[in-house]
C-alpha cells in the first residue's frame, strides 16, 4: 500500500548491518535452524485517542518461527488486541538488550534476518503522520 505512513523507509540501515554481522557470518537460514522459534514479549504503548483499539499499555506474548515476517507478527498482535486496530497503523521497535538501542522493524524483516535471540522484547506503537498540525 503506497499510502501507508511508513516511517520504515527513512531509517538508516547501519543497525541492520550490525545485527546481521552479530550472527558470526551465519546466513538467515542458518540462524533459523539454530534458533527455530522466538518468544516475543511485546510492550504495547498507551494510546487513548482511539479507545476501541485497546492500546492500554499491556504486555502481549507471541511465539513465532524465526522466519516469520514482522507483518505476520503484527497480524497476530492485532488479533490479540481484538482486531479493531488497523495493522498498517502499527509499528514495532526491537529493544535490544545489548545496549544497541531500539530499532524500527520493517514488515519484511524476520527474527532470523535480524539474528534475534530465542527471547526478545518489542515495543508496539501507532505510526504518526509527520508534519500534520493538531488542532487545539
C-alpha positions as CSV (number, residue, x, y, z in Angstrom):
1,X,0.0,0.0,0.0
2,X,1.7,3.2,-1.1
3,X,-0.4,5.5,1.1
4,X,0.9,3.9,4.3
5,X,2.6,6.3,6.6
6,X,5.7,4.1,6.7
7,X,8.5,5.5,8.8
8,X,10.4,2.4,7.7
9,X,11.9,3.9,4.6
10,X,13.6,6.7,6.4
11,X,15.7,4.5,8.6
12,X,19.5,4.1,8.4
13,X,20.4,0.5,7.5
14,X,23.5,0.6,9.8
15,X,21.7,-1.1,12.7
16,X,20.5,-3.9,10.3
17,X,24.1,-4.4,9.1
18,X,25.3,-4.6,12.7
19,X,22.6,-7.0,13.6
20,X,23.4,-9.3,10.7
21,X,27.1,-9.0,11.5
22,X,26.5,-10.2,15.0
23,X,25.4,-13.6,13.6
24,X,29.0,-14.5,13.2
25,X,28.7,-14.9,9.4
26,X,25.7,-17.2,9.6
27,X,23.1,-16.7,6.9
28,X,19.5,-16.1,7.9
29,X,18.5,-19.7,7.1
30,X,21.4,-21.0,9.2
31,X,20.3,-18.8,12.1
32,X,16.7,-20.1,11.6
33,X,18.0,-23.6,12.1
34,X,19.9,-22.7,15.2
35,X,17.1,-20.5,16.7
36,X,13.9,-22.0,15.2
37,X,11.4,-20.2,17.5
38,X,11.4,-16.8,19.1
39,X,9.3,-15.8,22.1
40,X,8.4,-12.2,21.7
41,X,7.3,-10.0,24.7
42,X,5.5,-7.0,23.2
43,X,5.0,-3.9,25.3
44,X,2.0,-2.0,24.0
45,X,2.0,1.8,24.1
46,X,-0.8,3.7,25.7
47,X,-2.9,5.5,23.1
48,X,-6.2,6.8,24.4
49,X,-7.1,8.6,21.1
50,X,-9.0,5.6,19.8
51,X,-10.2,3.5,22.8
52,X,-11.6,0.8,20.5
53,X,-8.0,-0.1,19.5
54,X,-7.4,-1.3,23.1
55,X,-3.8,0.1,23.3
56,X,-3.6,0.4,27.1
57,X,0.0,-0.3,28.0
58,X,-0.5,-4.0,28.3
59,X,2.1,-6.7,27.6
60,X,1.4,-9.3,25.0
61,X,3.3,-12.6,24.4
62,X,3.8,-14.1,20.9
63,X,5.8,-17.2,19.9
64,X,6.7,-17.4,16.3
65,X,9.0,-19.2,13.9
66,X,12.2,-17.2,13.5
67,X,11.4,-17.0,9.7
68,X,8.0,-15.3,10.4
69,X,7.8,-11.8,9.0
70,X,7.1,-8.8,11.2
71,X,4.0,-8.2,9.1
72,X,2.7,-11.7,10.3
73,X,3.7,-10.8,13.9
74,X,1.6,-7.6,13.6
75,X,-1.3,-9.6,12.4
76,X,-1.1,-11.9,15.5
77,X,-0.9,-8.8,17.7
78,X,-3.9,-7.2,16.0
79,X,-5.9,-10.4,16.7
80,X,-4.8,-10.4,20.4
81,X,-5.9,-6.7,20.7
82,X,-9.4,-7.6,19.4
83,X,-9.0,-6.8,15.7
84,X,-10.0,-3.2,15.8
85,X,-6.7,-1.5,15.2
86,X,-5.6,-1.4,11.6
87,X,-2.4,-3.4,11.1
88,X,-0.9,-0.8,8.7
89,X,-1.1,1.8,11.5
90,X,1.2,-0.2,13.8
91,X,5.0,-0.1,14.2
92,X,7.3,-2.3,16.1
93,X,10.6,-1.5,17.7
94,X,13.1,-4.1,18.8
95,X,14.5,-3.2,22.2
96,X,17.9,-4.8,22.1
97,X,19.3,-6.0,25.4
98,X,22.9,-5.5,24.4
99,X,22.6,-1.7,24.7
100,X,22.2,-1.2,20.9
101,X,19.0,0.9,21.5
102,X,15.7,0.4,19.8
103,X,15.5,-0.5,16.1
104,X,12.4,0.1,14.0
105,X,11.4,-3.1,12.3
106,X,10.2,-3.3,8.7
107,X,7.3,-5.5,7.7
108,X,9.6,-7.7,5.6
109,X,12.0,-8.3,8.5
110,X,12.1,-11.6,10.3
111,X,13.8,-12.6,13.5
112,X,16.3,-14.8,11.7
113,X,17.3,-11.9,9.3
114,X,17.9,-9.8,12.4
115,X,19.6,-12.6,14.4
116,X,17.2,-12.3,17.2
117,X,17.7,-14.5,20.2
118,X,15.2,-17.1,21.4
119,X,13.5,-14.4,23.6
120,X,13.2,-10.8,22.8
121,X,11.3,-7.6,23.7
122,X,9.5,-5.4,21.2
123,X,7.6,-2.2,21.6
124,X,4.3,-1.7,19.8
125,X,3.0,1.8,19.0
126,X,0.9,3.7,16.4
127,X,2.5,5.3,13.4
128,X,2.1,9.1,13.4
129,X,1.9,11.3,10.3
130,X,4.8,13.7,10.1
131,X,4.1,17.4,9.6
132,X,0.4,17.3,10.4
133,X,-0.8,20.1,12.7
134,X,-3.0,19.0,15.5
135,X,-6.0,21.3,16.2
136,X,-6.2,22.6,19.8
